Amino acid sequence: MGQESKKEVLAAITLALYEYQGYTMHVQESGVLTIGGANTDWNSKLRLQRHAPEHNF
């Protein structure tokens, strides 16, 4: 492995560790989870139910 390739690998590892430690985080999260009964399209019973297929044998 050439000297230039070693420098590129070292740079990639350094950047990965830097991001892993969280130095690139832009948004601070509160860490609070909200568990409630908000009605949205994600938990709508109407969207979860499907019609049974009709078979004509």
N, CA, C and O atoms as a GROMACS GRO file, in nm:
protein
  228
    1MET      N    1   0.085  -0.117   0.000
    1MET     CA    2   0.000   0.000   0.000
    1MET      C    3   0.090   0.123   0.000
    1MET      O    4   0.182   0.134   0.081
    2GLY      N    5   0.062   0.215  -0.091
    2GLY     CA    6   0.145   0.334  -0.104
    2GLY      C    7   0.121   0.434   0.008
    2GLY      O    8   0.024   0.424   0.083
    3GLN      N    9   0.209   0.529   0.017
    3GLN     CA   10   0.200   0.632   0.121
    3GLN      C   11   0.072   0.715   0.106
    3GLN      O   12   0.008   0.750   0.206
    4GLU      N   13   0.035   0.745  -0.017
    4GLU     CA   14  -0.087   0.825  -0.041
    4GLU      C   15  -0.212   0.747   0.001
    4GLU      O   16  -0.304   0.806   0.057
    5SER      N   17  -0.216   0.616  -0.027
    5SER     CA   18  -0.329   0.533   0.013
    5SER      C   19  -0.341   0.524   0.164
    5SER      O   20  -0.452   0.525   0.217
    6LYS      N   21  -0.229   0.516   0.233
    6LYS     CA   22  -0.232   0.510   0.379
    6LYS      C   23  -0.288   0.638   0.438
    6LYS      O   24  -0.361   0.636   0.537
    7LYS      N   25  -0.254   0.752   0.376
    7LYS     CA   26  -0.306   0.880   0.424
    7LYS      C   27  -0.457   0.888   0.404
    7LYS      O   28  -0.528   0.942   0.488
    8GLU      N   29  -0.507   0.835   0.292
    8GLU     CA   30  -0.650   0.837   0.265
    8GLU      C   31  -0.726   0.749   0.363
    8GLU      O   32  -0.833   0.785   0.411
    9VAL      N   33  -0.670   0.632   0.394
    9VAL     CA   34  -0.732   0.542   0.489
    9VAL      C   35  -0.734   0.605   0.628
    9VAL      O   36  -0.834   0.597   0.699
   10LEU      N   37  -0.624   0.667   0.667
   10LEU     CA   38  -0.616   0.734   0.797
   10LEU      C   39  -0.717   0.848   0.805
   10LEU      O   40  -0.780   0.868   0.909
   11ALA      N   41  -0.731   0.924   0.697
   11ALA     CA   42  -0.828   1.034   0.694
   11ALA      C   43  -0.970   0.981   0.706
   11ALA      O   44  -1.052   1.041   0.778
   12ALA      N   45  -1.003   0.871   0.639
   12ALA     CA   46  -1.137   0.813   0.646
   12ALA      C   47  -1.168   0.763   0.786
   12ALA      O   48  -1.278   0.783   0.837
   13ILE      N   49  -1.072   0.698   0.850
   13ILE     CA   50  -1.092   0.649   0.987
   13ILE      C   51  -1.110   0.765   1.083
   13ILE      O   52  -1.195   0.760   1.172
   14THR      N   53  -1.031   0.869   1.066
   14THR     CA   54  -1.040   0.986   1.153
   14THR      C   55  -1.176   1.053   1.141
   14THR      O   56  -1.236   1.089   1.242
   15LEU      N   57  -1.225   1.070   1.019
   15LEU     CA   58  -1.357   1.131   1.000
   15LEU      C   59  -1.468   1.043   1.056
   15LEU      O   60  -1.565   1.094   1.112
   16ALA      N   61  -1.457   0.912   1.040
   16ALA     CA   62  -1.559   0.821   1.094
   16ALA      C   63  -1.564   0.829   1.246
   16ALA      O   64  -1.673   0.833   1.304
   17LEU      N   65  -1.449   0.832   1.310
   17LEU     CA   66  -1.446   0.845   1.456
   17LEU      C   67  -1.499   0.980   1.501
   17LEU      O   68  -1.567   0.989   1.604
   18TYR      N   69  -1.469   1.084   1.427
   18TYR     CA   70  -1.517   1.218   1.459
   18TYR      C   71  -1.670   1.222   1.455
   18TYR      O   72  -1.733   1.278   1.545
   19GLU      N   73  -1.729   1.164   1.350
   19GLU     CA   74  -1.874   1.160   1.340
   19GLU      C   75  -1.935   1.069   1.445
   19GLU      O   76  -2.042   1.099   1.498
   20TYR      N   77  -1.870   0.958   1.476
   20TYR     CA   78  -1.921   0.863   1.576
   20TYR      C   79  -1.929   0.929   1.713
   20TYR      O   80  -2.019   0.899   1.791
   21GLN      N   81  -1.836   1.017   1.744
   21GLN     CA   82  -1.836   1.085   1.873
   21GLN      C   83  -1.941   1.194   1.880
   21GLN      O   84  -1.963   1.251   1.987
   22GLY      N   85  -2.006   1.225   1.770
   22GLY     CA   86  -2.117   1.318   1.772
   22GLY      C   87  -2.080   1.463   1.749
   22GLY      O   88  -2.160   1.552   1.777
   23TYR      N   89  -1.962   1.489   1.699
   23TYR     CA   90  -1.922   1.628   1.679
   23TYR      C   91  -1.991   1.692   1.560
   23TYR      O   92  -1.985   1.814   1.544
   24THR      N   93  -2.056   1.614   1.476
   24THR     CA   94  -2.122   1.670   1.358
   24THR      C   95  -2.273   1.682   1.379
   24THR      O   96  -2.345   1.711   1.283
   25MET      N   97  -2.322   1.661   1.501
   25MET     CA   98  -2.465   1.667   1.526
   25MET      C   99  -2.514   1.811   1.520
   25MET      O  100  -2.459   1.899   1.588
   26HIS      N  101  -2.616   1.836   1.438
   26HIS     CA  102  -2.668   1.970   1.423
   26HIS      C  103  -2.790   1.995   1.510
   26HIS      O  104  -2.815   2.109   1.551
   27VAL      N  105  -2.867   1.892   1.538
   27VAL     CA  106  -2.992   1.906   1.612
   27VAL      C  107  -2.978   1.841   1.748
   27VAL      O  108  -2.941   1.724   1.758
   28GLN      N  109  -3.007   1.916   1.852
   28GLN     CA  110  -3.004   1.860   1.987
   28GLN      C  111  -3.140   1.798   2.016
   28GLN      O  112  -3.242   1.866   2.009
   29GLU      N  113  -3.143   1.671   2.049
   29GLU     CA  114  -3.266   1.601   2.082
   29GLU      C  115  -3.290   1.608   2.232
   29GLU      O  116  -3.195   1.605   2.310
   30SER      N  117  -3.417   1.616   2.271
   30SER     CA  118  -3.450   1.624   2.413
   30SER      C  119  -3.439   1.488   2.481
   30SER      O  120  -3.416   1.482   2.602
   31GLY      N  121  -3.456   1.380   2.407
   31GLY     CA  122  -3.449   1.248   2.465
   31GLY      C  123  -3.579   1.204   2.530
   31GLY      O  124  -3.582   1.100   2.595
   32VAL      N  125  -3.685   1.280   2.514
   32VAL     CA  126  -3.814   1.249   2.574
   32VAL      C  127  -3.902   1.182   2.470
   32VAL      O  128  -3.922   1.236   2.361
   33LEU      N  129  -3.954   1.065   2.503
   33LEU     CA  130  -4.045   0.994   2.414
   33LEU      C  131  -4.188   1.025   2.455
   33LEU      O  132  -4.221   1.022   2.574
   34THR      N  133  -4.272   1.055   2.359
   34THR     CA  134  -4.412   1.084   2.386
   34THR      C  135  -4.494   0.963   2.346
   34THR      O  136  -4.495   0.922   2.230
   35ILE      N  137  -4.565   0.908   2.443
   35ILE     CA  138  -4.651   0.794   2.417
   35ILE      C  139  -4.793   0.841   2.441
   35ILE      O  140  -4.832   0.870   2.555
   36GLY      N  141  -4.870   0.847   2.336
   36GLY     CA  142  -5.006   0.896   2.350
   36GLY      C  143  -5.093   0.844   2.238
   36GLY      O  144  -5.048   0.768   2.153
   37GLY      N  145  -5.217   0.886   2.241
   37GLY     CA  146  -5.314   0.837   2.144
   37GLY      C  147  -5.346   0.938   2.036
   37GLY      O  148  -5.464   0.959   2.007
   38ALA      N  149  -5.248   0.999   1.977
   38ALA     CA  150  -5.274   1.093   1.870
   38ALA      C  151  -5.320   1.017   1.746
   38ALA      O  152  -5.254   0.922   1.704
   39ASN      N  153  -5.431   1.059   1.688
   39ASN     CA  154  -5.484   0.992   1.570
   39ASN      C  155  -5.416   1.049   1.446
   39ASN      O  156  -5.428   1.168   1.415
   40THR      N  157  -5.347   0.963   1.376
   40THR     CA  158  -5.280   1.002   1.252
   40THR      C  159  -5.307   0.895   1.148
   40THR      O  160  -5.370   0.793   1.178
   41ASP      N  161  -5.261   0.917   1.027
   41ASP     CA  162  -5.277   0.815   0.923
   41ASP      C  163  -5.194   0.691   0.953
   41ASP      O  164  -5.222   0.583   0.900
   42TRP      N  165  -5.093   0.704   1.037
   42TRP     CA  166  -5.008   0.589   1.067
   42TRP      C  167  -5.078   0.487   1.155
   42TRP      O  168  -5.050   0.368   1.145
   43ASN      N  169  -5.170   0.532   1.242
   43ASN     CA  170  -5.236   0.438   1.332
   43ASN      C  171  -5.386   0.430   1.305
   43ASN      O  172  -5.462   0.386   1.392
   44SER      N  173  -5.428   0.471   1.188
   44SER     CA  174  -5.569   0.467   1.153
   44SER      C  175  -5.615   0.324   1.127
   44SER      O  176  -5.554   0.252   1.048
   45LYS      N  177  -5.723   0.283   1.195
   45LYS     CA  178  -5.777   0.148   1.175
   45LYS      C  179  -5.831   0.132   1.033
   45LYS      O  180  -5.826   0.022   0.977
   46LEU      N  181  -5.883   0.239   0.976
   46LEU     CA  182  -5.937   0.232   0.841
   46LEU      C  183  -5.828   0.194   0.741
   46LEU      O  184  -5.856   0.119   0.647
   47ARG      N  185  -5.709   0.243   0.759
   47ARG     CA  186  -5.599   0.214   0.667
   47ARG      C  187  -5.541   0.074   0.690
   47ARG      O  188  -5.478   0.018   0.600
   48LEU      N  189  -5.561   0.018   0.809
   48LEU     CA  190  -5.505  -0.114   0.840
   48LEU      C  191  -5.594  -0.228   0.791
   48LEU      O  192  -5.546  -0.338   0.767
   49GLN      N  193  -5.722  -0.202   0.775
   49GLN     CA  194  -5.815  -0.307   0.736
   49GLN      C  195  -5.821  -0.318   0.585
   49GLN      O  196  -5.827  -0.218   0.513
   50ARG      N  197  -5.820  -0.442   0.539
   50ARG     CA  198  -5.831  -0.468   0.395
   50ARG      C  199  -5.953  -0.553   0.370
   50ARG      O  200  -5.998  -0.628   0.457
   51HIS      N  201  -6.007  -0.542   0.251
   51HIS     CA  202  -6.118  -0.627   0.212
   51HIS      C  203  -6.063  -0.765   0.175
   51HIS      O  204  -5.958  -0.778   0.113
   52ALA      N  205  -6.139  -0.867   0.215
   52ALA     CA  206  -6.100  -1.002   0.178
   52ALA      C  207  -6.120  -1.021   0.028
   52ALA      O  208  -6.221  -0.976  -0.026
   53PRO      N  209  -6.029  -1.085  -0.038
   53PRO     CA  210  -6.046  -1.106  -0.183
   53PRO      C  211  -6.161  -1.202  -0.211
   53PRO      O  212  -6.185  -1.297  -0.137
   54GLU      N  213  -6.231  -1.175  -0.319
   54GLU     CA  214  -6.343  -1.260  -0.356
   54GLU      C  215  -6.293  -1.364  -0.457
   54GLU      O  216  -6.233  -1.329  -0.559
   55HIS      N  217  -6.318  -1.490  -0.428
   55HIS     CA  218  -6.278  -1.598  -0.518
   55HIS      C  219  -6.404  -1.662  -0.575
   55HIS      O  220  -6.495  -1.698  -0.501
   56ASN      N  221  -6.410  -1.675  -0.703
   56ASN     CA  222  -6.522  -1.741  -0.770
   56ASN      C  223  -6.472  -1.870  -0.831
   56ASN      O  224  -6.425  -1.873  -0.945
   57PHE      N  225  -6.482  -1.977  -0.755
   57PHE     CA  226  -6.436  -2.108  -0.804
   57PHE      C  227  -6.550  -2.185  -0.860
   57PHE      O  228  -6.532  -2.298  -0.906
   0.00000   0.00000   0.00000
